[in-house]
Amino acid sequence: MLRTEHSRVQTESESPRETEYRLFSEVTRVLMSVGASDRSSEEFRQAIDRNRRLWAALRADLESEANWLARDLKAKLISLALWVDRHSEIVLDSQAEVGPLIAVNRTIMEGLVT
């Protein structure tokens, strides 16, 4: 219960940028841990799916009229989200590696801390 309360207080006090960083960090950590796993395993598929859902949520936010980012930056990030979706499908079909997904997430995380 104490851990749950701590998590609730942490997420309530986070800025949107901190929340995005935390989510990318969690998803990326899981991708790294399953990167060498059997691609047919449920754990592997769930990790790829969670990353896709994170990027889909980011894309939905970027497409929202309420998003304050500059138009050109939004367009680049939306394009990246589309690439993540396509690359994820190729990874699930065992035709590509997880590494590029991890690299993209890390780059986004670096941008969130600057």
Secondary structure, 3 states (H helix, E strand, C coil): CHHHHHHHHHHHHCCHHHHHHHHHHHHHHHHHHHCCCCCCCHHHHHHHHHHHHHHHHHHHHHHCCCCCCCHHHHHHHHHHHHHHHHHHHHHHCCCCCCHHHHHHHHHHHHHHHC
